[in-house]
């Protein structure tokens, strides 16, 4: 799984940007965030240096969601940030 981390997180972030413009499928949105958090936990458990990649890719997307006040995603955004921060070694 580690060789595909960049591709995985880039595609998940791209999908997150897309659905944040029209969050009309709550079940899909829930599982999208679940996939992101599972990827963070699984990959960072194996390679702690991958946290930087997650931060670099996901934080601009999360910032856009917060600045656009996508209220449907607020319950998911903060646990995602905590998952990334919890795996950080800094």
SULLINGI-V113904 format. One record per run of one state. SS is the DSSP state (helix for helix, strand for strand, loop for the rest). FROM is the first residue (numbers start at 1). LEN is the number of residues. If there is no record, write none. Layout:
ss: (SS	SS)
from: (FROM	FROM)
len: (LEN	LEN)
This chain:
ss: (loop	helix	loop	helix	loop	helix	loop	helix	loop)
from: (1	2	21	26	47	48	68	71	87)
len: (1	19	5	21	1	20	3	16	4)
